[in-house]
Amino acid sequence: MAIKAIVAYIIYFLGFFILWTPESRAQSKVDSGFFQGQRWKDSQGNPINAHGAGVLYYKDKYYLYGEIKKGQTTLVPGQIWDAYRVPAGGVSCYSSFDLKHWKYEGVALLPNTKDTSSDLHVSRVIERPKVIFNEKTKKFVMWMHIDKEDYAYARVGVAISDSPQGPFRFLGSFRPNGNESRDMTVFKDLDNSGYLIYSSEGNAIMHICKLSSDYLSVTKNEKRMLVWQSREAPVIIRNNKKYFLITSKTTGWSPNEAMYAVADKPLGNWKVVGNPCTGSMSETTYNSQGTFALPLTNGQFLFMADRWNMKDLENSGYVWLPMTVEEDRLKIVWQDVAFY
């Protein structure tokens, strides 16, 4: 477990009084721009553009990967939901030693601006990128949701790189075991087994599938879960010997109440528990939608979410909150400023 992350979490609970004066604390919060729900800035003062993000911790450094949403937001015609989108901008990468100061590393996965048949063409959808490191092959593997503007394509894409910053080489897209796949995430367990979790069957049922040993494809070892619950935006963690899956309802860009389920193993029986959020705005996940949870210390996590600006997606903000696990219970509590 990262020592810097542990120290950061301790500093949060001490209210930052040990290291900083009130004046310097206030100035740091302003400089970092880490007020919840806003766009945040990198070390060069530019807005961080990493939506639907995930984090990889590798060799004492954190790597943040996310969707690049840039340009005019348009409404896709002929849809029964608010299908707002921007041109696919590829996947960005940022690095940090402390989860607070983020250096822009560039575009880890480039979009295609010429070939309209490419899965990475700017007219397509590239969402929710997640990267895991394969100890066996020493490759960094990126999974993402690949779609067309009407979201009928419903596939996962896979890319690979020799370094965490990229560039990642796109290997292609497919429907896992022939199933639709939209909102998704990947999870690496303590035994290095990889899993793909994705919303399928018209977004009515969540699937979890074990990955191949190189993380580049899926196996037939798959399970349907949260059947007819209509859930998306999966976020999965492990704490001790329990697994927790947080999802949202399928309400497009509009926020809704989160729900979590618990299981003894990834391909086991998932039991729905309830809403992990507490207090004001808990019924809308604090006006955001989950995307990832980063382990900090035993029972302590960083819950990461997007606050979508439906009609101006480039200006969507971020919400990062402390999440705790006590026995089989998850708890997420609102903080006005990101806590580290």
N, C-alpha and C positions, 0 to 999 in steps of 0.2 A: 504494500500500500504506500502511496506517495507521501513522503514526510512533509513536503510543502503543502499538500492538500490537508493533511491532519492539522498542521500549524494554522492554516487559514481558517479551518473550522473552529479551532480553539479561540482564535482571535475574535471570530464572530460572537461567540457566546460570552466573551469578556467585554463585548461592546467596544472593542478597539481602544480601550482606555490605557492599556499597558504601553503601547508603542507610539500612539499619536496624541497630540493635544486636540481639543475640540476644533480649533481653527484648521489644523492640518487635515483632520478627518473630513470636515465639510468640504475643503478644497479638493481633496482626493476624490470624493464622490462626484463633484462637479466635473473634474477633469476626466474621470473615467467614463462619464455619461451613463453609468449603470443604474439609472433610475428605471424601475420595472415598467415594462410595456413600451419603452421607447427604443429607438435605434441606438446602438452603441458604437463607439469609435475605436479604431485600432490604434496602434502606437504611432502611426503617421497622421492621425487626426481624421482619417477617412471613415465613413460609416461602414460598420461590419455588415457584409452581405452574405449571410449564411443561414438560410431558412430551412425548416424541416431537418435540423442538424443532428449530427452525432459526434461523439468525441472518442478518440483513440489515445490511450496513454502508452507511450513507448520511450524507453531510455530516458526517464526523468523529465519528459516533456509531453504536454498535452497538444493534440492536433484536433482542430475543429473543422468539420466538413459540412457544407450546407449548400442549398440551392441558391444560385445567383438569380435574383429577381430584379431585373433592370429594364426600364423602358415603359412604354405606355400600357396600361391595363385595359384590356378589351373584353367585351362580353361575347362568348361564343353563341351564335344564333341557334335556335331550334332545340335548346335544352330545357328540361323541366326543373332545373335548379339554377342557382346563380353561378353560372360557369364563367367566372372571371379568370383571366390568366394574362401572363406576360410572355414574351418570347423566351424560350428555353435558353438560359445563359450558361449552362454547364454547372460544374461543382467547384466551389471555392475551398481554399485551405488556409487556416490561420494556426499559429503555434503560440504556446504560452508555457511559462514555468510555474505560474502562480494562479491561473484561471482568471486573472484580472487584466493583465497587460497582454494584448494579443498582437502578434506580428503577422502581417499579411504575407503569405507564402506564394500567392498566385492562384491561377486557375488549375486545379488538380486534374480536372477532366474537361476538355474543351468541347464546346458545342460545334456543330457542323453548320456552316452558313451557305453551302452551295448545293449539296445533294439532298433534295426533298424526300428521297426514299430512306435516308439514314435515320436510325433510331435517335440520333443525337442532333438532328436538324432543329433549328430554332423554332420551327413550327410545331414541334413535338412537346412532350411533357417529360421533364427529368426531375424527379422528386425524391425526398427523404433519403439521401445518400448516407450509408453507414459503412465504415471501414473496420475490418478486423485483420490481425496479423497472424499468418500461418507459421507456427514454429517449425513445422516439417519442411516446407518449401522455401521458407524465408521470404515469402511474398506478402505484399499488402493487397488485400482483396476488398473491392468496393461493390456493394450491392445497392440497387436503387429501383424505384418505380419508373417504368418506361410506359408512356401512353401517347395517344393522339389527342387532339384538342377536345374530342367528344368523350374521352375516357372509355371508349369501347375496345381499345387495343389490349389493355389490362395485362401487362407483362412485367417481369423483373429483368433488369439488366445487370451484367457483371463486367467489372473492369479489374485490371491487375497492374501493380507497379513494384519496382525494386526499392522504392523509398517512400516514406510516408507523405512527403510533399508532392509526389507525382513527378512527371506526368503519368497518369493512369492510361493504360491501353484498353480500349473497349473491346470485349470479346463477343458481345452479342446479347440478345434478349430472348426470352422464351416464357411460356406459361408453365409454372412448376407442376409437374405431373399432369399437364393438360388443363390446369385450373386457372381461372381468372385470378389476377393478382394486382391489387391497387395499393393502398397504404400498407407499408411493410417496415420491418426492421430485421436486423440480424443480431444474434447473441452468441457469444463465445463462453462456454462453461469452463469450470475449473479443470476438467479433464481434457480441455482443448477441443471438445466436440462443438461443432457449429450448428446453429439452428436458424431457419428462416421462419418468421411469423408474418402472415399476410392476410388481408381482408379479401374474401372471395365470395363466389356465388351471389353476385349482385350486391356485394357488401353485407350480406345477411349473416354470413358465417365466417369465423376466423379459423385459419389453418396454421398448424405448426409442423414444420418438416425438418428432419435432420439433414445436414449438408454432407457432401462427400468429404473425404479426409483432406483434400486440397482446398476446400471451400468454394470450388468453382461450379458446382452443380448440386442438384438435390438428389436425395435417395427416395426410395419408396416408403421409407419409415416416416409416416405422416399421420396426423390426427386432426379431425375436425373438432372445434371447441366453440364455446359461446354461441351455440347453434340457435339461429333465428333471433339473435340479440341485436343485429345490425350495428356492429362496432367497427371502428377504424382507429388510425393513429396509435398503433401498438407501441408500448414502452415496457420492456421486461427487465427484471433484476433478479438476482439471487442473494438471499441473506441466510447465512447458516445453511440449513438443509431444506429451505423453502424457496419456492419461485413465485414471483408476483408479476402479474400482467395488468398494466393500466391501459385503458382504452377510452375513446370518446364515442358519442353517438354520431350518426351520419347526418349532420346538418350542414354540409358544405363548409363555407368559410365562417359560418356563425358559431360562436362558442356554445358549449353545453356542459352538462354535468359529467365529470369523469367517473369511471367505475373501475374497480380492481377485483381480480380473481386470484386465488392461491392454489398451488399444486405442490406435490411432493417431488415431482420430476417434470421436465419439460413436456414429455409425451404422456403424462399422467392425466388424472381427472382434475379438471379445474373447477373450483368452487367459487362462485360469485359472492363477494363480501359486501361491497358498497362503495360509497364515495370517499376517497382518501382526503379530500379537501375539507377544511373547517372554516367557520366564521363567515364574514361578509363576502359575497361573490363566489362562495363555494359551489353554488348551483351552476356556474358557468366556467368552472376551473379558473377563476379569477380573470375571466374574459380572455382565455387563451386555450391552446390545444397542445397537449404533450407531444414531444418528439423523441426524448432520450432521458435516461437517468444514469448519472455517473457515480460509481462507488467512491466514498471518501474514507470513512472508517467503518468499523463493524456496526451495522445498524444505522449508518448515516449516509445519505445520498444527496446529490444535487439533481433536482427535478428541473428539466429544461422544457420550455414550451414556446410557442409562437403566438403573438397577439396579431392576428391577421387584420390587415386593412384591406377589406374586400375590393374596393374600387380603386385602390392605389397600392398594389401589392408590394412595390419596391419600398414603400415606407411602412411596411409592417414592422412591429417591434418584437422584443424578446422578454420573456419572464423566466427567471431562474430562482428557484426557491429551495430551502432546506426540506428534505424529506427524511423521516425517521421510520424505523421498523421496530416495533416492540412485540415480541412473540409473532402472532400472525396478523398484526394490525399495521397498516400504513397510515402515516399522518403527514399532510402537507399544510404548512401554515404560511399565510401571507406575510411578506416583508416589503416595505416600500422601496428599499434599495437592495440590489443583489448583495448577498451576505458576506462575501469574502473580501 
